[in-house]
């Protein structure tokens, strides 16, 4: 059992104070970690998401009615500790800050946790700590103040809040002031009506009264939640702004209409004409065909001819604009920025402009529109287009701190004066920001939906008179109303649960979750200090620009060199989508410069190659900054895809909805006649036949090493290919799994086996399979007819779930008879439900006892407390569709709908014994298909110790599962343990000797791998191996998440256990009580496992205690080793 939090804190206080030799900066760091952990723990049971510690503290201290004097001190310690950790200078002695931290912890214990602090841990307060506490200012003006608003104030039209500058003082904020800020009253009223407090706000242009009351001109709700400018502007119509347009776009899937495609084509023409300043229409239109070939294939000939005529007109107008019009207004084409992206935390917005020019005092913004103005305003502009430019104006002024910009809209359909000026009207900008707030409030309403209560935030919101809408919006709203009306009460509750779930995930993906390093949202770009990001391996910093090159007709690739300041362990890999920005004196840099959306296409120990998502005319910008940083990006579209998946499930026939909700079993099986694949065991043949016979869906539980892809998927595909009328859709969650699918397809025989193509990105695909990508297959095709003919000949289409979601046209072009999904236990309902209604049969392959789907919100928040849904096994929305249906099928006796692969050919039987007993109910068996495999799975360890071997080498030659006890390491961060790193190094040295003595090859990374939960520990282990001059390129050191799906002969597991509270993150329990992280770690090994950790801490967990008892314990005396050296052993 874990200790109560107050006992943990008191114990850690004792550990800190018992180490007077520890550097004071480290004592401050650990004290601060415990301090922040208390606030995180205190709010865990509340469904609130704070992006900063300030907001979290302000909420807790207000709720607990902590006195102003104490509040001031707690926040003062927060400021000091953060500065010390970041290496900044402070105006107070470090020893004094440390004592202040001990006092602050005492206040937290007594005032927040209501626990009396033991006498030996009490410290006296120093009155000097309060000397700098100031009273309210006199009449003053502030450009911006960040506040946590906790609710309505004591007087009408007031709010109560706390500022980051004076967090101990309750501030009164005035709203609904005539002529100043009454515009923002609507969203504030919604906050109160739906009780959505507290909320972080930026107050802009604030007048401070003599009594301290704040009178802002603008309220920016949740400024760290960046709303895309296009999403805001699309709500503007001639009759006024309407947030319903925002909701409709989320739910109603949008096909590639000719108008939408024409807009993309016009943008492509403009980019090409500016980048290369030449080009012929016929050549460019051929390339347009390859930008979205499936959309062209889905058109009829008349539509295509019409689109081509329109595109030609746009091309020649744009050519005139580029060659004549832009230079005439003083915009040099070579200095134009194409599709630059900017972030503004001040206004809570982000946007990608079409054209941008800035030189000296001149700033020009141009937005391209392929249509003509609709019901134009006084400036000849459509209202939504005008709103977009007004928001871009705010965005650019915020980033560059400028006061003047010229804004234009370029209508490429208009012959006469296509470039129209868009003057700034501040009142309209305020209205646009108010709409932004309304959208944020709508998202918060969805986060706080009560599916069992009054449905005001979805059903009530969409139940409005259709006459208030017009055009496509009216049609889409009618469709959404019909969709919701056709659901019964249970289906509606299921839907509302998932809307709440997705909205919460989206919010956290944007803002992050303070106190949880695993949940770093996009806002960490500016909220987290560089030092914090370095500690979390979340930044590739201090990169220097080397050169740029451009492959034919593609966006450029930039090559950066790593420097001594670049963290070699930064957690990035090929295929990652990133934000690239310069390092500058203006902090945070990402908010004061253009950011470049990019994809890592190659990454080595010396270089990082990235492909930009936008074109560039020249590259001088990259040489004007000494260093560049790269961090992870967020793709908002994946969340809309989930909402649309729910919609497509909801508009399906009731019988299909009932099937996937689990309200009815799949139909009874029908025998599928085929010629069985050779080389399968009887058990495998039986399971393959069951999968083929099944109707509607079949669930395959595939534990590690059971050949889910190499055997089962291959055999099923081979059987279906024997039928002329069967087309197969193959899906997986990750690109690595799709690579394995491609490898399995490569082994199939016959002509039809190679009638397949892959949907995906070149840089996320293993080089061996890039020739099967759709783009590569059709690169020489020039006509729609040729493409359609080829598509209809293809028998298998393969890709990730995400890549297929973006290719809706595929389902209108081709019929699929069956879909097979690997890694199904990592895929949530909304990702699959939409496609599930388009294919009549599904085979889902997964293992719900391995790592689950990635979900960032706490498990308690995704829990379903609804008896009717729970009876259908809808218990927690973080469970995969596979796991939910598997539970439903097994507990309902639908034995024709599922099966388990039991024979595994990876782990030696002595390793298999523990996972089988603790994770798979003793169901695992050894695969027996040839004598060589049987010998490996049952025979002795394939290396022998030399004569007079030391105890470590002797143990490694005798026992399959070994535990090496290690002391806790309190010298450094809680996420490193140098004793354990020393043990890893000793083991690697021992294995090197053993392999050499036994003449065994060690030629690739499949021999030995190291698993550890923290990237900081990876760094320490690599440093230890470096100092011992070990050949680490052949040794993979990574987290368990990166190891899922892989295997090694030998696995060393450094658990890095220094504190009891780490057990919480070390363990990932399934509903059945299976520790999925431990399961994955143990089942990666073929021949041997060495576990390293602190026995006193690990034995607090029941499963780890059993595992230690199962292992042979080898005492290396690590506590007696000077772990600062790496020369012995």
C-alpha positions, 0 to 999 in steps of 0.5 A, a space after each residue: 500500500 502506498 503511504 498517505 501523501 502527508 506521510 510521504 511529504 514528512 518522509 521526504 522532508 526528513 531525507 532532505 534535511 538529513 543531507 546537509 552536504 547536498 548542494 543548496 540548489 538541489 535542496 531547493 529543487 527537491 523542496 520545490 518538487 514536493 511543494 508542486 506535487 502537493 498542489 497537483 495531488 490536491 486537485 487530482 480529484 477535481 475535474 479542472 485542468 490548469 496549464 500553470 502552477 500559479 493558476 493551480 495554487 490560486 485555486 487551491 489557496 482560495 478554496 482552502 481560505 489560506 490567509 493573504 500573508 501565507 498566500 503571498 509567501 507561497 507564491 514568493 517561494 514559487 517565484 524564487 524556486 523557479 528562478 533558481 532551477 532555471 539558473 537565473 540570479 535572485 536577490 535573496 540568499 539561496 539558504 534563505 530561499 531553502 528555509 523559506 521553502 521548508 516554511 512554505 511546505 509547513 504552511 501547505 501541510 497545515 493550511 491545505 492538507 490540514 495536517 499538523 507538522 511534526 515539531 522537528 520539521 518546523 522552521 521559524 518565519 523571517 519577517 524580512 520575507 514580507 518586506 517587499 509586499 506592496 499595497 495596491 497601486 494608485 491609478 495606473 494602466 497595464 497593457 496586459 494582466 494575467 488573472 485566474 478568475 474564480 467567479 462573480 464578484 461581491 457587486 453586480 457586474 464584477 468578477 473576483 480574481 487573482 493576478 500573478 503579480 500579487 497572487 495573495 490579493 483578491 482583485 475585483 474586475 469590472 465588466 459590462 462597462 458601457 463604452 469599455 467592455 460590455 461586449 464581453 458580457 455574453 461569454 461571462 454570463 455563459 461561464 456563470 450559467 454553466 458554472 465553468 469557473 475558475 478560468 485563466 484570462 488575459 485582461 488587456 488595456 487595463 485601467 487600475 483604479 485607486 482602490 485596486 479595481 481592474 477595468 479592462 478593455 478586453 477579456 481573453 478567455 484561456 489565452 493558452 488555448 490558441 484558437 485558429 483564426 480561420 475557425 473564428 472567421 468562419 463564424 462570421 456571416 452577413 447577418 452576424 457571427 454565429 458559433 454554430 458554424 464552428 460546431 457544424 464543421 467539427 461534426 459534419 464530414 466535408 468532402 473535397 468539393 470542386 469549390 474547396 479544391 479550386 481554393 487549394 489549387 489557387 493557393 498552390 498556383 500562387 505559391 509556385 508563381 512566387 517561389 519560382 516566378 515562372 511556370 506554365 498552366 499545363 505543367 502546374 495542373 498536372 502537378 495539381 492532379 498529384 496533390 489530391 489524386 483520390 479527389 480527382 478520381 472521385 469526380 466525373 468528367 464534366 466536373 473535372 473539365 469545369 474545374 480545369 477551366 476555372 483553374 486556368 482563369 485563376 492561374 492567369 489572374 494570379 500571374 498578373 498579380 505576381 508579375 505586375 500588381 504586387 511590385 506596383 504597391 512596393 512588395 518585392 516578390 523575392 522577400 515575400 513570406 509564403 504561408 507563415 505561421 504565428 502564435 499569439 498568447 496575448 490574444 489566444 489565437 494562431 494563424 497561417 497567412 497566405 502572403 506576408 511582407 515586412 521590411 523596415 516600417 512596412 508590413 503587408 498582409 495578403 489573404 487569397 480567396 478563390 471565390 468572389 465577395 459574397 454580400 460584400 460589406 462597405 469595403 467590398 469584402 465578404 464578412 468572414 474574409 474581413 474578420 479573418 484579416 482583422 484577426 491576422 492584423 492583431 496576430 502580427 502586431 502582437 508578434 512584432 510589437 508594431 502599431 501599423 500593418 496594411 491588410 488586403 484580400 486578393 480575390 483571384 476570381 475577380 478581373 477588375 481590382 482583385 486586390 482589395 484593402 481591408 482597413 482596421 476597425 477596432 470595434 470589429 476586432 473586439 467583436 472577433 475576440 468576443 466570438 473567440 471567447 464564445 468558442 472557448 466557452 463552448 469547448 468548456 461546456 463540452 468538457 463539463 457535459 453531464 450526459 445524465 443531466 439536462 442536455 443544454 450544451 449539445 442537444 439544447 444548443 443545436 435545437 434551434 430554428 433552421 430559419 436562423 441559418 441559410 445555405 450550406 449551414 442550414 443543410 448541415 444543421 438539419 443533418 445534425 439535428 436529424 442525426 441527434 434525434 434518431 439516437 435513442 436515450 442510451 445512444 445519446 448518453 454514449 455520444 455525450 460522454 465521448 464529446 466530453 472526453 474528446 473536448 477534454 483531450 483537445 484542451 489538454 493537447 493545447 494547454 497541457 496539465 501543470 504538474 504532469 510532465 507527461 502532458 505537455 500541451 502546445 502551450 509549453 512552447 511559451 509556458 515552460 522554460 528552456 531548462 524545463 524542456 531540456 530536463 524533459 528532453 522535449 526540445 532540440 535546441 541550439 541548432 545551427 542552420 547549415 544549408 537548404 535544398 529543394 527536391 523537384 517541385 517539393 517544399 524545401 528541406 533544411 539541414 541543421 547541425 547539432 551543437 554542444 548545446 543540443 541535448 543528444 537525448 532529445 526525444 525526437 525521431 524521423 517523421 515527427 511533426 515539429 515547430 521550428 523557431 529562432 532563438 532570440 533575446 525576446 522571450 519566449 522566442 516562439 511568440 515573437 517570430 515566425 514559426 515554421 511547421 515542419 517534419 523531421 525527415 532525417 535525424 542523426 547524431 550530427 544533423 537534423 533534416 526537416 521538410 517545411 510545410 510551406 514554400 520559401 523564396 529565399 533562406 537568408 532568414 535562417 542565417 540571420 539567427 545564431 541558433 534555432 529550436 525545434 519542439 513538437 507540434 499539435 495537429 488539431 484536425 485529429 480531434 475533428 476526425 473523432 467528432 466526425 467518426 461519432 457522427 458517421 456512427 450516428 447516421 448509420 442504420 440502427 442495426 449497425 449502431 447497436 452492433 458497435 455499441 455492443 447492444 447485440 452480438 455479431 451475426 453467426 459465422 458462415 463457413 468460408 471455403 479456402 485452401 489453408 496456408 501451409 506451415 501453421 499449427 493446428 491451433 493457428 489454423 483453427 483460429 484463422 478459420 474462425 476469423 474467416 467464418 465470422 460475420 461483422 466482426 471478429 476479435 483476436 487477442 494476440 499476446 506477445 510473440 504469438 505472430 499476430 502479423 507475421 502469421 495470422 494477418 498473412 494467412 487471412 489475407 492469403 485466404 481472402 485473395 483466393 476470392 476474386 471479389 474480395 478487397 481488403 483494408 489493412 489498418 494499424 495505429 502506428 507506421 511501424 506496425 504498417 511497415 510490418 504489415 507490408 513485410 507480411 504482404 511481401 511474402 505472399 505469392 501470386 500476382 494478386 498479392 502485389 496488387 496493393 498500395 499504401 496510404 501515408 507519408 514517405 518519411 513515416 514509411 520504412 525505405 523498403 516499402 516506399 515504392 508501395 506508396 500511392 504517390 509513388 505508384 501513380 507518379 507517371 499517371 496523367 489522366 483520371 481514367 487511368 487512375 480510376 482503372 488502376 485503383 479498381 484493380 488493387 486488392 489491398 489498401 494499407 495505412 494507419 487509421 489516421 492516414 485513412 481518415 484523411 482519404 474519405 474519397 477512397 470509400 466512394 471509389 472502392 468497395 471493401 469486403 473486409 478490414 483487418 486492424 492490427 494494434 486495435 487495443 491502442 485505438 479508441 472508439 471514435 477513431 474507428 466507428 466512422 470507418 466501421 460503418 463503411 466496411 461490412 466485416 472487421 477483424 480486430 487484432 490486439 492485446 489489451 494487456 499491453 500498453 493502451 491507447 494514449 490518453 492524457 486526461 486522468 483515468 477518473 475523468 474518463 470513467 463512465 458512471 452510467 449503469 446501462 452503458 457499464 452493462 455494455 462494458 462502456 466503463 472508461 472511455 480510455 479503453 480501446 474499442 477492441 478491449 470493450 468489445 472483447 469484454 462484452 463478447 467474453 462476458 456475454 458468451 459470444 464465443 464465435 466472435 473472439 479467440 486468443 492466440 496462445 502459442 508464442 515463439 519469442 520468450 524462453 519458457 522460464 521467462 514466459 512463466 511469470 507473464 503467463 501466470 500474472 498477465 495471461 491467466 496461465 494460457 500461454 504455450 510454447 510454439 512448436 513448429 520446428 526443432 530449432 525453435 523448440 530448442 531455443 524456447 526450452 534449452 539451456 542458456 546459450 552461453 557458458 561462464 569461463 572458469 573462475 568467473 565472478 558472481 555476476 558472470 556466473 549468474 548471467 550464465 545460470 539464471 534466466 531472470 535476475 534481480 539486482 538490488 540498488 540503493 535509492 539515489 538522492 544526489 540528483 533528480 528523482 528520475 535518475 539513479 546512478 547506482 542502477 546505471 552502474 549495474 547496467 554498465 557492469 552487466 554490459 561488460 559481463 555480457 561482452 566478456 561472455 559473448 567473446 568467450 563463447 564466440 557468439 556474434 553481437 552484430 546488431 541491436 537485436 542482442 541487448 536492449 535497456 528499458 527504463 521509465 525516464 529519459 533522464 535515466 537513459 542519459 545517465 546510462 549512456 554516459 556510464 557506457 560512454 565512460 567505459 567505452 562500450 559500443 552503445 550503437 548496438 544497444 538500444 536504451 529507451 522507454 517501454 513505450 518505444 519498445 512495444 512491438 519490439 524484442 531483444 535476446 537480453 533485456 535489462 530493466 532499470 526501474 529508477 526507483 528513488 521515491 515511493 510516489 514513483 510507483 504511481 507512474 511506473 505502473 499502468 493497471 488494466 481493469 483486470 489488475 494487469 500492470 501493462 507497462 511491466 508486461 510489455 517490459 518483461 515480454 520483450 526478452 527472448 533469452 534473459 531478463 535482468 531487473 534492477 531497482 530498489 527492493 524496499 520501494 518495489 515490494 510496496 507493489 504486489 506484482 513487483 513483490 511477486 516478480 522479485 520473489 520469482 527472480 534470482 537475487 544477485 547482490 552486487 554491493 552497489 551501495 559500496 561502489 563509488 558511482 561517480 567512477 566508471 572504470 571498475 568492474 
